Amino acid sequence: MADSNRIAVYVGSFDPITLGHLNLIERSSKLVDRLIVGIGVNAEKNGLFGPEERIDLVQKVTADMPNVETQTFDGLAVEFVRSVGAHVMIRGIRPLTDIAGEFTMMMANRKLDSGIETIFLMADEEYGHVSSSLLKQITPLANDEQLQKFVPASIIPDLRAKFAAGK
């Protein structure tokens, strides 16, 4: 990238943010000058956490990363990437089963905006099985020590409160 301000966007639902997400944020933030975590908002889906809550959770666990910021968006990810002045979208890949879906999305995004490049980062081995969907299933059953294997410890009270309130 020719300009001196390298901006990338890592998009996802982050509902909730997991250790896998955090690992990719940490690694991505070292590759660029500015990393924007774009939290997608889908009005048709009932998430566990609302958009503002997800921003708070991501900011809580990235507070020590000065070049990371968090924003919500609705609509197409490529439009959001372009709107923040970025030309790079970071996507995380867990097991090999993610590759086909991510490849299809990358090709569609290139059709929508050929000026945006997608960079795939493979999740570190210990996070290959972690997903927000899994978290929603195990949170009511797991103790805090077990949950710390999947999510940052600092958000466990938020998860517990959400489940105690009946989601």
TIDREN-256161 format. One line per field, with one value per residue (C-alpha): residue number from 1; x, y, z. Coordinates in steps of 0.5 Angstrom, whole numbers, plus 2048, in hexadecimal, padded with zeros to 3 digits. Example, Ala and Ser with C-alpha at 12.3 -4.5 7.8 and 13.67 -1.06 7.14 Angstrom:
REM residues 2
nr	1|2 $
x	819|81B $
y	7F7|7FE $
z	810|80E $
***
This chain:
REM residues 167
nr	1|2|3|4|5|6|7|8|9|10|11|12|13|14|15|16|17|18|19|20|21|22|23|24|25|26|27|28|29|30|31|32|33|34|35|36|37|38|39|40|41|42|43|44|45|46|47|48|49|50|51|52|53|54|55|56|57|58|59|60|61|62|63|64|65|66|67|68|69|70|71|72|73|74|75|76|77|78|79|80|81|82|83|84|85|86|87|88|89|90|91|92|93|94|95|96|97|98|99|100|101|102|103|104|105|106|107|108|109|110|111|112|113|114|115|116|117|118|119|120|121|122|123|124|125|126|127|128|129|130|131|132|133|134|135|136|137|138|139|140|141|142|143|144|145|146|147|148|149|150|151|152|153|154|155|156|157|158|159|160|161|162|163|164|165|166|167 $
x	800|803|800|803|7FD|7FB|7F4|7F1|7EA|7E8|7E1|7DC|7D6|7DB|7D5|7D8|7E0|7E4|7EB|7EB|7E9|7EE|7F4|7F2|7F1|7F8|7FB|7F8|7FA|801|800|7FD|7FD|7F6|7F1|7EA|7E5|7DF|7D9|7D4|7CD|7C7|7C0|7BD|7C1|7C0|7C7|7C9|7CC|7CA|7CF|7D1|7D2|7D6|7DA|7DB|7DE|7E3|7E5|7E6|7EB|7EE|7F0|7F7|7F8|7F8|7F7|7F1|7EA|7E3|7DD|7D6|7D3|7CE|7CD|7D3|7DA|7DD|7D9|7DB|7E3|7E3|7DF|7E5|7EA|7ED|7EE|7F0|7EB|7ED|7EA|7EB|7EB|7EA|7EA|7EA|7E2|7E3|7E7|7E1|7DC|7E2|7E4|7DD|7DC|7E3|7E1|7DB|7DE|7E3|7DD|7DA|7E1|7E7|7EB|7EA|7EF|7ED|7F3|7F1|7F5|7F4|7F2|7F7|7F7|7F4|7EE|7EC|7E6|7E4|7DD|7D8|7D3|7D7|7D7|7D0|7CF|7D4|7D3|7CD|7D1|7D8|7DC|7E0|7E7|7E4|7E1|7E8|7EA|7E6|7E5|7E9|7E8|7E6|7DF|7DD|7D9|7D5|7D4|7D1|7CD|7CA|7C8|7C5|7C1|7BE|7C2 $
y	800|807|80B|80C|80B|804|802|7FC|7F9|7F3|7F2|7ED|7ED|7EC|7E9|7E8|7EA|7E3|7E2|7E0|7E7|7EA|7E6|7E8|7EF|7EF|7EC|7F1|7F7|7F6|7F6|7FC|803|803|7FE|7FF|7F9|7FA|7F7|7F5|7F6|7F2|7F5|7EE|7EA|7EA|7EA|7E8|7EF|7F6|7FA|7FF|7F9|7F6|7FC|7FD|7F5|7F6|7FD|7FA|7F4|7F8|7FE|7FD|7FD|805|804|800|803|800|802|7FF|7FF|7FC|7FA|7F8|7F7|7F9|800|800|7FF|804|809|809|80A|803|7FF|7F8|7F4|7EF|7E8|7E2|7DB|7D6|7CF|7CD|7CD|7D4|7D5|7D4|7D9|7DE|7DD|7DE|7E4|7E7|7E6|7E9|7EF|7F0|7F0|7F6|7FA|7F7|7FC|7F9|7F3|7ED|7EB|7E4|7E2|7DB|7DB|7D8|7D1|7D2|7D6|7D2|7CF|7D6|7D9|7DE|7D9|7D4|7D9|7DA|7D2|7D1|7D8|7D5|7CF|7D1|7D4|7DA|7D6|7D2|7D8|7DB|7D6|7DA|7E1|7E6|7E6|7ED|7EC|7E6|7EA|7ED|7E6|7E4|7EA|7E9|7E2|7E4|7E9|7E4|7E6 $
z	800|7FE|803|80A|80E|80D|80F|80F|811|815|814|818|81D|823|827|82C|82A|82B|82D|825|823|828|825|81E|821|824|81E|819|81D|81C|815|814|817|818|819|819|81C|818|81C|817|819|816|818|816|81B|823|826|82D|82E|82B|826|82B|830|82B|82A|832|832|82C|82F|836|833|82E|833|833|82B|829|822|823|822|822|81E|81C|815|811|80A|806|809|803|803|80B|809|803|808|80D|808|808|802|806|80A|80F|80F|814|812|817|815|80D|80D|80D|807|802|805|806|7FF|7FC|800|7FE|7F7|7F8|7FB|7F5|7F1|7F5|7F6|7F2|7F6|7FD|7FE|803|807|80B|811|814|81B|820|821|828|826|820|823|826|824|827|825|829|82F|82F|830|835|83A|83E|83F|840|846|846|845|83F|83C|83C|837|832|834|837|83F|83F|83B|83F|844|83E|83B|842|843|83C|83D|844|841|83C|836 $
***
